[in-house]
Amino acid sequence: MNSEESIDLDRLCVLARLSLEPEEKEKLGPQLARIIGYVEQLKEVDVDGVEPMAHAIPLENVLRKDEAAELVDRETYLRNAPDSRAHQVVVPPVIEG
């Protein structure tokens, strides 16, 4: 950001729905100018041939394969439930009514 440009802090506060005291605006103005200066420096970096990426660390699918397995009978599952009725697990009500 060059010296001819300046940040319209009042307009920015309206857009961001911020209410700043004059002392806060006095402090924030130079800080925003420095941040914008850093962004301007990034424009000068040569990125030709650099692949765009969505994440800094390569991500891999950590889920297991969806493979058929032997089923466990219903009674085994129901034995682990705190309460069951008519071959179903009884849970506390979520919606009062």
Phi and psi in degrees as a GROMACS rama.xvg file:
@    title "Ramachandran Plot"
@    xaxis  label "Phi"
@    yaxis  label "Psi"
@TYPE xy
-87.42  173.536  ASN-2
-68.7843  -21.3997  SER-3
-73.6332  -27.552  GLU-4
-89.9773  146.045  GLU-5
-142.587  159.204  SER-6
-88.3364  127.065  ILE-7
-82.1515  86.1045  ASP-8
-63.7176  -34.9673  LEU-9
-64.2126  -44.2295  ASP-10
-64.4622  -41.7775  ARG-11
-60.9667  -41.4089  LEU-12
-64.3274  -37.9777  CYS-13
-64.2837  -46.6953  VAL-14
-64.2195  -37.516  LEU-15
-89.0376  -0.392776  ALA-16
55.4206  47.2495  ARG-17
-107.47  146.139  LEU-18
-118.97  106.377  SER-19
-112.767  143.925  LEU-20
-75.6476  157.085  GLU-21
-54.5608  -37.5631  PRO-22
-65.1776  -37.3313  GLU-23
-67.8175  -40.0782  GLU-24
-64.3337  -38.7547  LYS-25
-62.855  -36.2589  GLU-26
-79.443  -39.4053  LYS-27
-71.6254  -35.1524  LEU-28
-53.1595  -57.1572  GLY-29
-62.7249  -33.6201  PRO-30
-64.4089  -44.5624  GLN-31
-64.4697  -38.114  LEU-32
-61.7691  -41.2463  ALA-33
-64.8543  -40.9841  ARG-34
-62.0011  -45.4435  ILE-35
-64.4665  -34.6642  ILE-36
-61.4262  -40.0731  GLY-37
-63.987  -40.6173  TYR-38
-64.5499  -38.8357  VAL-39
-61.5865  -37.6928  GLU-40
-62.7764  -36.2621  GLN-41
-65.473  -28.4103  LEU-42
-63.7561  -23.3362  LYS-43
-84.5758  -10.009  GLU-44
-73.7688  133.02  VAL-45
-80.6726  113.714  ASP-46
-114.229  17.3787  VAL-47
-61.8581  131.004  ASP-48
83.8695  0.210413  GLY-49
-92.1335  123.861  VAL-50
-69.4577  133.406  GLU-51
-65.7527  148.319  PRO-52
-140.34  152.403  MET-53
-91.6343  -19.3149  ALA-54
-149.28  146.088  HIS-55
-71.1857  -24.8878  ALA-56
-112.124  130.47  ILE-57
-59.6971  131.298  PRO-58
-102.217  143.666  LEU-59
-126.97  152.467  GLU-60
-70.2648  120.816  ASN-61
-100.022  7.75838  VAL-62
-82.5843  150.158  LEU-63
-76.2185  163.359  ARG-64
-66.8649  145.134  LYS-65
-85.3694  93.0219  ASP-66
-119.181  144.497  GLU-67
-66.3377  140.979  ALA-68
-132.836  166.503  ALA-69
-69.1342  132.872  GLU-70
-77.965  144.627  LEU-71
-96.336  141.083  VAL-72
-66.7428  154.087  ASP-73
-57.73  -38.4445  ARG-74
-62.4708  -34.2092  GLU-75
-62.2405  -44.6825  THR-76
-65.8621  -43.0471  TYR-77
-67.3146  -27.3453  LEU-78
-64.5211  -28.2963  ARG-79
-84.7111  -13.1073  ASN-80
-78.5346  144.26  ALA-81
-62.8284  -33.2072  PRO-82
-152.349  142.635  ASP-83
-143.635  156.14  SER-84
-153.614  134.034  ARG-85
52.3751  45.5277  ALA-86
62.7006  28.8569  HIS-87
-134.776  152.864  GLN-88
-80.011  132.013  VAL-89
-93.1898  127.216  VAL-90
-121.928  158.417  VAL-91
-65.1722  150.037  PRO-92
-64.1686  142.571  PRO-93
-99.5537  -37.83  VAL-94
-110.141  122.323  ILE-95
-76.1842  144.221  GLU-96
